């Protein structure tokens, strides 16, 4: 009889605990994403498809990782030409996708901000490599129509080697801003022609 009374006193607390923990265990993974899980700071091998999923509350955390096509915009990229002129590319758009079967491997190797290393930082590096090998005339006029493809090829070559789950679909480089002194000289030259 005494144990029955003890159970009757404890049972409401057990139900209350369950009622409080269930909402922490259930989460929703959005369409176009997968869920990756961490327990004690370690990335778990399992990933969840879109929909509702369960995890151990208070011990496991999850992260939504996009697996559909996304556009990353890299802005305000300084670039020095072979002749020493500093120009700025206002915007570079990189259309890319992380393939679902490589999500866990990519996140394990490069973290949830893998695109900072493989897209944002890489665009800065590759544009600077391109500019440093060419004159202002080549970068701004003669070779500008090839910059998109050069950037796409360079990005895809490295991700194929080091992060094969990332697919670079396209790159669009916006025409760079010229320094004011060069704009004035160009405008005078056009006016006299």
C-alpha positions in Angstrom: 0.0 0.0 0.0 2.8 2.4 0.8 4.6 1.8 -2.5 1.3 2.4 -4.3 1.0 5.8 -2.6 4.6 6.6 -3.5 4.0 5.7 -7.1 0.8 7.9 -7.1 2.8 10.8 -5.8 5.7 10.4 -8.2 3.6 9.6 -11.3 2.4 13.2 -11.9 6.0 14.4 -11.9 7.0 11.7 -14.3 4.2 12.8 -16.7 5.1 16.4 -16.2 8.8 15.6 -17.1 7.7 13.7 -20.2 5.4 16.6 -21.2 8.2 19.1 -20.9 10.8 17.0 -22.7 8.7 15.8 -25.7 8.6 19.3 -27.3 12.4 19.5 -26.9 12.8 16.1 -28.6 10.6 16.7 -31.6 11.8 19.1 -34.3 11.0 19.9 -37.9 13.5 19.7 -40.8 12.4 22.0 -43.6 12.0 20.8 -47.2 15.2 21.3 -49.2 17.2 20.7 -46.0 18.5 17.8 -44.0 19.0 17.6 -40.3 22.5 16.9 -38.8 23.0 16.1 -35.2 25.6 16.8 -32.5 25.9 15.0 -29.2 28.5 16.2 -26.8 30.0 18.3 -29.6 30.5 15.3 -31.8 28.8 15.1 -35.2 26.6 12.0 -35.4 26.6 10.0 -38.6 22.8 10.0 -39.0 21.0 12.7 -40.9 17.2 13.4 -41.1 15.1 14.0 -44.2 12.6 16.8 -44.3 9.6 16.4 -41.9 9.4 15.8 -38.2 12.2 14.0 -36.4 13.2 13.0 -32.9 16.4 13.6 -30.9 17.5 13.2 -27.3 16.5 16.4 -25.6 19.1 18.4 -23.7 21.9 16.1 -25.0 21.6 16.4 -28.7 21.4 19.5 -30.9 20.5 19.7 -34.5 21.3 21.9 -37.5 19.3 22.4 -40.7 21.6 22.1 -43.7 20.4 23.3 -47.1 20.6 20.7 -50.0 18.8 22.7 -52.7 20.3 25.2 -55.0 21.4 28.4 -53.3 23.1 31.6 -54.3 25.9 32.9 -52.2 26.8 36.6 -52.8 30.4 37.7 -52.2 30.6 41.5 -52.0 33.2 44.2 -52.2 36.2 42.3 -53.3 39.4 44.3 -53.7 41.6 43.2 -56.5 45.0 44.5 -57.7 45.8 44.3 -61.4 49.2 43.5 -62.8 49.8 47.2 -63.4 49.1 48.0 -59.7 45.6 49.5 -60.1 43.2 48.6 -57.3 39.7 47.9 -58.4 36.7 46.5 -56.5 34.2 43.9 -57.6 31.0 44.9 -55.9 29.3 41.5 -56.2 30.0 38.0 -57.3 27.1 35.5 -57.3 27.9 31.8 -56.9 25.1 29.4 -57.5 25.8 26.1 -55.7 24.4 23.1 -54.0 25.6 20.7 -51.3 24.7 17.1 -52.4 22.7 15.2 -49.7 25.0 12.1 -49.7 28.0 14.3 -48.8 26.4 16.5 -46.1 27.8 14.6 -43.0 31.3 14.4 -44.5 31.4 18.0 -45.6 30.1 19.3 -42.2 32.6 17.0 -40.4 35.6 18.2 -42.4 34.7 22.0 -42.8 31.9 22.7 -40.3 28.5 24.1 -40.9 30.0 27.2 -42.5 31.8 25.2 -45.2 30.8 27.8 -47.8 32.9 30.5 -46.2 36.0 28.5 -47.0 35.0 27.0 -50.3 33.0 29.9 -51.8 33.5 33.2 -50.1 37.2 32.9 -49.3 37.9 31.0 -52.5 36.3 33.7 -54.7 38.5 36.4 -53.1 41.6 34.3 -53.7 40.7 33.3 -57.3 39.7 36.9 -58.4 42.9 38.2 -56.9 44.9 35.6 -58.8 43.1 36.5 -62.0 43.6 40.3 -61.6 47.3 40.0 -60.6 48.1 38.2 -63.9 46.3 40.8 -66.1 46.2 44.5 -66.9 43.3 46.8 -66.1 42.4 46.8 -69.8 42.3 42.9 -69.8 40.3 42.6 -66.6 37.8 45.4 -67.3 37.4 44.9 -71.1 39.3 42.3 -73.1 38.9 39.3 -70.8 35.9 40.3 -68.7 33.6 38.0 -70.6 35.7 35.0 -69.5 35.9 35.8 -65.8 32.6 33.9 -64.9 33.9 30.7 -66.5 37.4 31.1 -65.0 35.9 31.5 -61.5 33.5 28.5 -61.9 36.3 26.3 -63.2 38.7 27.2 -60.4 36.1 26.8 -57.7 34.9 23.4 -59.0 38.4 22.1 -59.5 39.2 22.6 -55.8 35.9 21.4 -54.4 36.2 18.3 -56.6 39.4 17.5 -54.9 38.8 18.6 -51.3 35.0 18.9 -50.8 33.3 16.7 -53.5 29.8 17.3 -52.1 29.7 20.9 -53.2 28.6 21.5 -56.8 29.3 24.9 -58.4 26.5 25.5 -60.9 27.4 29.0 -62.1 29.3 32.1 -61.2 28.3 35.6 -62.2 30.9 38.4 -61.7 29.6 42.0 -61.8 31.8 44.5 -63.6 34.3 46.0 -61.2 34.3 49.6 -60.0 37.1 51.7 -61.4 39.0 54.2 -59.3 37.7 57.8 -59.8 41.0 59.0 -61.4 40.7 56.3 -64.1 37.0 57.1 -64.7 37.9 60.8 -65.2 40.7 59.9 -67.6 38.5 57.5 -69.5 35.7 60.1 -69.8 38.1 62.7 -71.1 39.4 60.2 -73.6 35.9 59.4 -74.8 35.0 63.1 -75.1 38.0 63.8 -77.3 37.4 60.8 -79.6 
